[in-house]
Amino acid sequence: MDSQSDNKFPLTRAEYQRQIHNGNSDGPQRHWGKKTFWILILILLVIAIIFGGLAWFNAKQTSDQMFTSSGANKERNAQKVLSQKRPVSILLLGTDTGDLGRTYKGRTDTIMVMTINPQTKKTILMSIPRDMKVNLPGYADESPAKINAAYTYGGTKETINTVQKYFNIPIDFYALVNMAGMKQAINQVGGVTVTSPLTFTYEGYSFTKGVPEHMNGTKALKFCRMRYDDPQGDYGRQQRQKMVIMALLKKSASYKTVLNQKFLKTISKNAKTDLTFNDMMTLAKSYRKATKNIQQGHVQGTDDDSDGQAYQDVSYNERQQVSNTLRKNLGLDPVSLDSGE
C-alpha cells in the first residue's frame, strides 16, 4: 500500500459507500494493479507450504499466527470432508489493505476458487472478476454491488456467502493476504522465471514475447500490473498473474524457501486463513499430487454500465457452467442455480 492511504480518511459515510460501491476506495486507478499482485504471496502460502510437506516446525508457528475463523455459513462440514480425504475447495482472496489489523478493510481485488481433487489428482483455479455484479446476501440495502465490495461490507464471511450463493459450490476454507511485504516475499524466494505471452513495456520495464526471463519482486510486479495495452484487458492480466503462480509453485517447493525465516515472517504478517496446522498437514500428505495437474479458468462477464457503475455482468449460463465445472472437480452432482436475485 502507498503511505498516503492513511491520509484519505475520514470520509463522510456517503463518500465512503460511494467509493467502495464504485470499487475506487484505494484512490487513483493507476494503483489498482499493484494490489492485485497479492496472488504471489498467497500461492506461496497455500501451495508451497501446504502441498510442499516441508519444514513443519516453522510452518506450524506461521499457521498458528494466521488462523482466523471466517464466521461464514459453510454449506458442509469442512473438517469432515478433509478427514475423509474428499475433494476440497479453498477461496483465495487478496485485499488492498495495508495491514490486516486496520479497521478499514479495503476490497478483494482478486478472487479465486481453488478446488483440489485427490482422487482424480486435479486442481482447478477459477478466477472471478472483481467487478462482477451481485446482490450481497447480507447487505440488501447496498445491492447491487461489485463482488469485491462484499469484503468491504462484511469481510471474508460475506465474500464466502456471496460466492456460495452465485455458484452453488461449498467453500470449505479460505486464505487471504494483503499487499504489505509483497516484493520482499518474492525476493526472499529468489525471484521467478516467466515467459511473457506478449511484448510490452510498462513503467520502464520491457518484456518480450516468447523469451523466458528471471524477475525479481519489482519486475514481476510490473509484469502483472499492465492491463490497458493487453488485447484481453483485465482477463489478460489475470492470465499473466496465473503464469507467475505456476512459476512460484515450481520455485517454492524447496526446503530452503520454507526454512527462510524472513519469508515466513512476511507471510504470517500479511495473511489470514481458517486452515489449521493439522489441516495443512492433511493436505500435504493426501492432496499434494493434485497440484501436478493444475487447470486454470476464469468467469467471463460482459460490460454493464447500468446505474453509472462499471460492472461485469455474468450471465446465468456462465455461472451455471462454472458451477458445473467446480462441482465436478469436487465430486458433486450438478445442480440448477437460482437467478441470484
C-alpha positions in Angstrom: 0.0 0.0 0.0 1.0 3.6 -0.6 1.9 5.5 2.5 -0.7 8.0 1.6 -3.5 5.5 2.2 -3.9 6.5 5.9 -4.4 10.2 4.9 -7.6 9.6 2.9 -9.9 9.4 5.9 -12.1 10.4 7.5 -14.7 10.4 4.7 -18.4 11.0 5.1 -20.5 7.9 5.1 -21.9 8.7 1.8 -18.5 9.3 0.2 -17.1 6.1 1.7 -20.1 4.0 0.5 -19.9 5.6 -3.0 -16.2 4.8 -3.2 -16.4 1.2 -2.2 -19.5 0.7 -4.3 -17.7 2.0 -7.3 -14.6 -0.1 -6.5 -12.4 3.0 -6.1 -11.7 3.1 -2.3 -8.0 3.0 -2.8 -7.6 6.2 -4.7 -6.3 6.7 -8.3 -6.9 3.9 -10.8 -3.2 3.6 -11.6 -2.6 1.9 -8.3 -5.1 -0.9 -8.8 -2.9 -3.4 -10.5 -0.3 -3.3 -7.7 -2.9 -4.5 -5.2 -3.9 -7.5 -7.3 -0.3 -8.9 -7.2 -1.2 -10.4 -3.8 -1.5 -13.8 -5.5 2.2 -14.3 -5.5 2.4 -14.4 -1.7 -0.9 -16.3 -1.5 0.2 -19.1 -3.7 3.4 -19.5 -1.8 1.3 -19.8 1.3 -1.4 -22.1 0.1 0.5 -24.3 -2.3 4.2 -24.2 -1.4 3.7 -24.6 2.4 0.5 -26.7 2.3 1.4 -29.0 -0.5 5.2 -29.0 -0.1 5.1 -31.0 3.1 8.2 -29.1 4.3 9.7 -27.7 7.5 6.7 -28.3 9.6 8.1 -26.8 12.8 8.5 -23.4 11.2 5.2 -23.7 9.2 3.2 -24.5 12.4 4.3 -21.3 14.0 3.4 -19.4 10.9 0.0 -21.1 10.5 -0.9 -20.5 14.2 -0.3 -16.8 13.7 -2.5 -16.7 10.5 -5.5 -18.7 11.8 -8.8 -16.7 11.8 -12.3 -18.1 11.5 -14.4 -16.6 8.8 -17.8 -16.9 10.5 -19.4 -17.8 7.2 -22.4 -20.1 6.7 -20.4 -23.1 5.4 -22.5 -25.5 3.3 -20.9 -28.6 4.7 -18.6 -29.8 7.4 -15.1 -28.9 6.0 -13.2 -30.8 8.7 -15.2 -34.0 8.0 -14.6 -33.6 4.2 -10.8 -33.2 4.8 -10.6 -36.1 7.3 -12.3 -38.4 4.7 -9.8 -37.2 2.0 -12.6 -36.0 -0.2 -12.1 -33.1 -2.7 -12.0 -29.7 -1.0 -12.3 -26.0 -2.0 -10.3 -23.0 -0.9 -11.3 -19.4 -1.6 -8.2 -17.3 -2.3 -8.7 -13.6 -1.6 -6.4 -10.7 -2.0 -7.2 -7.4 -0.3 -5.7 -3.9 -0.8 -5.5 -3.3 2.9 -2.0 -2.1 4.0 -2.2 -4.0 7.3 -4.7 -6.7 8.2 -5.3 -5.1 11.6 -6.8 -1.9 10.2 -10.4 -1.1 10.7 -10.6 -0.1 7.1 -10.9 -3.4 5.2 -10.3 -2.3 1.6 -11.5 -4.6 -1.2 -10.7 -8.0 -2.5 -9.4 -7.1 -5.9 -8.7 -10.7 -6.8 -11.0 -13.6 -6.0 -10.1 -17.2 -7.0 -11.8 -20.5 -6.1 -9.3 -23.4 -5.9 -10.8 -27.0 -5.9 -8.5 -29.9 -5.2 -9.5 -33.5 -6.0 -7.1 -36.1 -4.7 -8.9 -38.9 -6.4 -8.5 -37.5 -10.0 -5.3 -35.7 -9.0 -6.6 -32.5 -10.5 -6.7 -28.9 -9.2 -8.7 -26.1 -10.7 -8.0 -22.4 -10.2 -11.1 -20.3 -11.2 -10.8 -16.5 -11.3 -13.9 -14.4 -10.5 -13.9 -10.8 -11.9 -13.7 -8.3 -9.1 -16.4 -6.2 -10.9 -19.0 -9.0 -11.1 -22.5 -7.6 -10.4 -24.1 -9.2 -7.4 -26.7 -8.8 -4.8 -25.0 -9.2 -1.4 -26.8 -11.8 0.8 -26.2 -9.8 4.0 -26.4 -6.3 2.6 -29.6 -5.9 0.5 -29.6 -2.1 1.0 -26.2 -1.9 -0.6 -27.1 -4.0 -3.6 -26.5 -4.4 -6.4 -22.7 -4.1 -5.9 -19.5 -5.3 -7.2 -18.5 -8.6 -5.7 -15.2 -7.1 -4.4 -17.4 -4.9 -2.1 -18.6 -8.0 -0.2 -15.3 -7.9 1.8 -15.6 -4.2 2.5 -19.1 -4.6 4.0 -18.9 -8.0 5.6 -15.3 -9.3 5.4 -14.5 -12.9 4.5 -17.8 -14.0 5.8 -19.8 -12.0 3.3 -17.4 -12.9 0.5 -17.7 -16.6 1.1 -21.5 -16.4 1.4 -21.7 -14.5 -1.9 -19.6 -16.9 -3.8 -21.5 -19.9 -2.5 -24.8 -18.2 -3.4 -23.9 -17.3 -7.0 -22.1 -20.5 -8.0 -23.8 -23.0 -5.6 -20.5 -24.5 -4.5 -19.3 -25.2 -1.0 -16.4 -23.1 0.2 -14.5 -25.3 2.7 -11.7 -22.9 3.6 -10.3 -19.5 2.7 -6.9 -17.8 2.6 -6.5 -14.1 2.4 -3.5 -11.9 2.0 -2.8 -8.2 1.7 -0.1 -6.4 -0.2 2.3 -5.4 2.6 5.7 -7.1 2.1 4.9 -8.4 -1.4 8.1 -7.5 -3.1 10.2 -8.7 -0.1 8.5 -12.1 -0.2 9.2 -12.6 -3.9 12.8 -11.6 -3.5 13.2 -13.9 -0.5 12.4 -16.9 -2.6 14.9 -15.8 -5.3 12.5 -14.4 -7.8 10.6 -16.2 -10.5 11.2 -17.1 -14.2 8.3 -16.4 -16.6 7.9 -16.4 -20.4 5.8 -13.4 -21.4 2.9 -14.1 -23.8 3.2 -10.7 -25.4 5.8 -7.9 -26.0 5.2 -4.8 -24.0 6.8 -2.0 -21.9 5.3 -0.9 -18.6 6.6 1.8 -16.3 10.2 1.4 -17.5 10.3 -2.4 -17.7 10.2 -4.3 -21.0 9.0 -7.8 -21.7 9.4 -9.8 -24.9 7.0 -12.4 -26.2 8.4 -15.9 -26.0 11.5 -15.0 -24.1 12.0 -16.6 -20.6 13.1 -14.0 -18.1 14.0 -14.2 -14.4 12.2 -11.5 -12.5 12.8 -10.0 -9.1 9.9 -8.7 -7.0 9.8 -5.3 -8.7 9.8 -6.6 -12.2 7.3 -9.3 -11.5 5.0 -6.7 -10.1 5.3 -4.7 -13.3 4.7 -7.8 -15.4 1.3 -8.4 -13.6 0.2 -4.8 -13.4 -0.2 -3.9 -17.0 -3.8 -4.0 -18.3 -4.7 -1.4 -20.8 -2.2 -2.5 -23.5 -3.2 -6.1 -23.2 -5.7 -7.1 -26.0 -7.6 -9.1 -23.4 -7.7 -6.4 -20.8 -8.1 -7.5 -17.3 -8.6 -11.1 -18.3 -5.2 -11.0 -19.9 -3.7 -9.6 -16.7 -5.3 -12.4 -14.8 -3.6 -14.9 -17.1 -0.2 -13.3 -16.5 -0.8 -13.5 -12.8 -1.5 -17.2 -13.1 1.7 -17.7 -15.1 3.6 -16.3 -12.2 1.6 -18.6 -9.9 2.8 -21.6 -11.8 6.4 -20.3 -11.7 6.2 -19.8 -8.0 4.7 -23.2 -7.4 7.8 -24.7 -9.1 10.2 -22.4 -7.4 8.8 -22.6 -3.9 8.7 -26.4 -3.3 12.1 -26.5 -1.6 13.4 -26.7 2.0 15.3 -23.5 1.5 12.2 -21.5 0.9 10.1 -22.7 3.8 13.1 -22.6 6.2 13.6 -18.9 5.3 12.6 -17.1 8.5 12.2 -13.7 6.8 9.9 -15.3 4.2 7.8 -16.9 6.9 7.6 -13.7 8.9 6.4 -11.8 5.8 3.7 -14.5 5.2 2.4 -14.6 8.8 2.1 -10.8 9.0 0.2 -10.5 5.7 -2.1 -13.5 5.6 -5.2 -15.0 7.3 -6.7 -18.4 6.8 -9.1 -20.8 8.6 -6.8 -23.7 7.7 -5.3 -25.1 10.9 -1.8 -26.6 11.0 -3.4 -30.1 11.1 -5.4 -29.2 8.0 -2.2 -28.2 6.3 -0.6 -31.5 7.4 -3.5 -33.5 5.9 -3.4 -31.5 2.6 0.3 -32.1 2.4 0.1 -35.8 3.0 -3.0 -36.6 0.9 -3.6 -33.9 -1.6 -0.1 -33.0 -2.9 -0.3 -35.0 -6.1 -3.3 -33.0 -7.2 -1.1 -29.9 -7.7 0.8 -31.6 -10.5 -2.3 -31.1 -12.8 -3.5 -27.6 -12.3 -6.1 -26.3 -14.8 -6.9 -22.6 -15.0 -10.1 -20.8 -15.9 -12.0 -17.6 -15.3 -15.6 -16.5 -15.0 -16.4 -14.5 -18.2 -18.5 -11.4 -17.9 -19.7 -8.6 -20.2 -19.5 -4.9 -19.7 -22.5 -3.4 -17.8 -22.6 0.3 -17.3 -26.1 0.5 -15.8 -26.5 2.9 -12.9 -23.3 4.6 -13.9 -21.2 1.7 -12.5 -18.6 -0.3 -14.5 -19.9 -3.8 -13.7 -19.1 -7.1 -15.2 -22.4 -8.9 -15.9 -22.0 -12.6 -15.6 -24.9 -14.5 -17.3 -26.9 -17.3 -15.7 -25.5 -19.7 -18.3 -21.9 -18.7 -17.5 -22.5 -19.1 -13.8 -24.1 -22.5 -14.4 -21.2 -23.7 -16.5 -18.6 -22.6 -13.9 -20.7 -24.2 -11.1 -20.8 -27.5 -13.0 -17.0 -27.4 -13.6 -16.2 -26.7 -10.0 -18.8 -29.1 -8.6 -17.5 -31.9 -10.8 -14.0 -31.4 -9.5 -15.4 -31.6 -6.0 -17.1 -34.9 -6.8 -20.5 -33.3 -6.6 -23.5 -33.6 -8.9 -24.5 -30.6 -10.9 -27.4 -28.5 -9.6 -29.5 -25.8 -11.2 -28.7 -22.3 -10.0 -31.2 -19.8 -8.9 -31.4 -16.4 -10.5 -29.0 -14.9 -7.9 -31.5 -12.2 -7.1 
